[in-house]
Amino acid sequence: MTSTLPHRSVTAGPARRGAPPSGPFVESGPPEGARERVNRRWAEILQETRVAQTGGQILFGLLLSIAFSSQFHTVTGFDRVLYVVTLVLGASSTAALIAPVAIHRCLCGLRLKHEVVEAAGRMMACGIVLLALTIGSTLLLILDVVMPRLLAPVVVATVMLWFCLCWYVLPVRLRRRAAARAQSPHGV
């Protein structure tokens, strides 16, 4: 069975404005035009935003509710400061992850889609980093209550290392492998 979907070029990372797609992530088929590329990238950012926003907003909502729990008044010292830091990180990640929508709304119709896509991509990257930090500090806040004080930071550091491996090291490794494969004489 053959696919009836048209093939198009797929590039990763920021492309130069108006430049034809190139590099290890280009599939065979007719080249993607500049307008098609920016529209595809915008659609991808919107989809990524939906996933990240949902998790970030749920976590932020949970953090907001903690202050109104009956036992919050017993929290003192380190845990209170950590809660404030975590809450600020959660608010910051939520703002960064919602920013692509606000940017688009403010610039809609001005023929600045390329600039909107670039800014939205940067805000998404910032929001994802802030979300990881929010998750790490939330985990520390909870584990500091339920585990011995010296063990909680070790567990959180291990989890944050896992985040780095999943969200940064793996994509970089895959990108380098694809680039090396594209540069090899066999191209496979």
C-alpha positions as CSV (number, residue, x, y, z in Angstrom):
1,M,0.0,0.0,0.0
2,T,1.4,3.4,-0.9
3,S,0.8,6.6,0.9
4,T,-1.3,9.3,-0.8
5,L,0.2,12.0,1.4
6,P,2.5,14.4,-0.4
7,H,6.2,14.2,0.7
8,R,7.7,17.4,1.9
9,S,11.0,18.5,3.4
10,V,11.3,18.5,7.1
11,T,14.0,20.6,8.8
12,A,15.0,20.8,12.4
13,G,16.2,23.9,14.1
14,P,16.0,27.5,12.9
15,A,16.2,27.9,9.2
16,R,17.5,31.0,7.5
17,R,14.7,33.2,6.3
18,G,13.9,32.1,2.7
19,A,16.7,29.5,2.6
20,P,15.9,26.2,1.1
21,P,15.7,23.3,3.5
22,S,19.0,21.4,3.9
23,G,20.9,19.2,6.3
24,P,20.4,15.8,7.8
25,F,16.7,16.2,8.5
26,V,15.5,16.8,4.9
27,E,13.2,14.1,3.5
28,S,13.0,13.5,-0.2
29,G,10.2,15.2,-2.2
30,P,9.5,18.6,-3.5
31,P,11.1,21.4,-1.5
32,E,9.1,23.2,1.1
33,G,8.5,26.8,0.4
34,A,9.2,29.6,2.9
35,R,5.5,30.1,3.6
36,E,4.9,26.4,4.0
37,R,7.8,26.1,6.3
38,V,6.8,28.9,8.6
39,N,3.2,27.6,8.7
40,R,4.4,24.1,9.5
41,R,6.7,25.4,12.2
42,W,3.9,27.5,13.7
43,A,1.6,24.5,13.8
44,E,4.3,22.4,15.5
45,I,4.9,25.1,18.1
46,L,1.2,25.3,18.8
47,Q,1.0,21.5,19.3
48,E,4.1,21.6,21.6
49,T,2.6,24.5,23.5
50,R,-0.6,22.6,24.2
51,V,1.3,19.7,25.8
52,A,3.6,21.8,27.9
53,Q,1.0,24.4,28.9
54,T,-1.3,21.7,30.3
55,G,1.3,20.2,32.6
56,G,2.6,23.5,33.7
57,Q,-0.9,24.9,34.4
58,I,-1.9,21.9,36.4
59,L,1.3,22.0,38.5
60,F,0.9,25.7,39.0
61,G,-2.7,25.3,40.1
62,L,-1.6,22.6,42.6
63,L,1.1,24.9,44.0
64,L,-1.4,27.8,44.4
65,S,-3.7,25.5,46.4
66,I,-1.0,24.5,48.9
67,A,-1.0,27.9,50.6
68,F,-4.6,27.4,51.4
69,S,-4.3,24.0,53.0
70,S,-4.9,23.7,56.7
71,Q,-1.3,22.6,57.5
72,F,0.5,25.3,55.5
73,H,0.7,27.6,58.6
74,T,3.1,25.0,60.1
75,V,5.6,25.4,57.3
76,T,8.6,27.5,58.3
77,G,12.1,28.3,57.3
78,F,13.6,26.5,54.3
79,D,10.3,25.0,53.1
80,R,8.5,28.3,53.1
81,V,11.3,29.9,51.0
82,L,11.3,26.9,48.7
83,Y,7.6,27.2,48.3
84,V,7.9,30.9,47.3
85,V,10.7,30.0,44.8
86,T,8.7,27.1,43.4
87,L,5.6,29.3,43.1
88,V,7.5,32.0,41.2
89,L,9.1,29.4,38.9
90,G,5.6,28.0,38.2
91,A,4.2,31.4,37.4
92,S,7.2,32.2,35.2
93,S,7.0,28.9,33.3
94,T,3.2,29.4,32.8
95,A,3.9,32.9,31.4
96,A,6.6,31.7,29.0
97,L,4.5,28.8,27.8
98,I,1.5,31.0,27.1
99,A,3.6,33.7,25.5
100,P,3.4,32.2,22.0
101,V,-0.4,32.8,22.0
102,A,-0.1,36.3,23.3
103,I,2.7,37.1,20.8
104,H,0.5,35.8,18.0
105,R,-2.6,37.7,19.1
106,C,-0.6,41.0,19.3
107,L,1.0,40.6,15.9
108,C,-1.7,38.7,14.0
109,G,-2.3,40.2,10.6
110,L,0.9,42.2,10.4
111,R,2.7,39.7,8.1
112,L,5.3,38.9,10.8
113,K,4.7,35.2,11.0
114,H,8.4,34.4,10.7
115,E,9.2,36.7,13.6
116,V,6.3,35.3,15.6
117,V,7.5,31.7,15.1
118,E,11.1,32.6,16.1
119,A,10.0,34.5,19.2
120,A,7.5,31.7,20.1
121,G,10.2,29.1,19.7
122,R,12.4,31.0,22.1
123,M,9.7,31.4,24.7
124,M,8.8,27.7,24.5
125,A,12.4,26.8,25.1
126,C,12.5,29.2,28.1
127,G,9.2,27.9,29.4
128,I,10.4,24.3,29.2
129,V,13.5,25.1,31.2
130,L,11.4,26.9,33.8
131,L,8.9,24.0,33.9
132,A,11.7,21.6,34.6
133,L,13.0,23.8,37.4
134,T,9.5,24.1,38.7
135,I,9.1,20.3,38.7
136,G,12.5,19.9,40.4
137,S,11.7,22.5,43.1
138,T,8.2,21.0,43.7
139,L,9.8,17.6,44.1
140,L,12.3,19.0,46.6
141,L,9.5,20.8,48.5
142,I,7.6,17.5,48.8
143,L,10.5,15.2,49.4
144,D,12.0,17.6,52.1
145,V,8.8,16.8,54.1
146,V,8.7,13.1,53.6
147,M,12.3,12.0,53.4
148,P,15.4,12.6,55.5
149,R,16.7,16.1,54.7
150,L,20.0,15.0,53.2
151,L,18.4,12.3,51.0
152,A,15.8,14.6,49.3
153,P,18.4,16.8,47.4
154,V,20.1,13.6,46.1
155,V,16.8,12.2,44.8
156,V,15.9,15.5,43.2
157,A,19.4,15.9,41.6
158,T,19.0,12.4,40.1
159,V,15.5,13.3,38.7
160,M,16.9,16.6,37.3
161,L,19.7,14.7,35.7
162,W,17.1,12.4,34.1
163,F,15.3,15.5,32.8
164,C,18.6,16.8,31.2
165,L,19.2,13.4,29.6
166,C,15.6,13.2,28.2
167,W,15.1,16.8,27.2
168,Y,18.6,17.8,26.1
169,V,21.2,15.1,25.8
170,L,19.0,12.7,23.8
171,P,17.9,15.3,21.2
172,V,21.5,16.6,20.8
173,R,22.8,13.0,20.4
174,L,20.1,12.2,17.8
175,R,20.8,15.4,15.9
176,R,24.6,14.7,15.8
177,R,24.0,11.1,14.7
178,A,21.7,12.3,11.9
179,A,24.3,14.9,10.8
180,A,27.1,12.3,10.8
181,R,24.9,9.9,8.8
182,A,24.2,12.6,6.3
183,Q,27.9,13.4,5.9
184,S,29.0,9.7,5.6
185,P,29.9,8.6,2.0
186,H,27.1,6.0,2.1
187,G,24.5,8.5,3.4
188,V,22.7,5.7,5.3
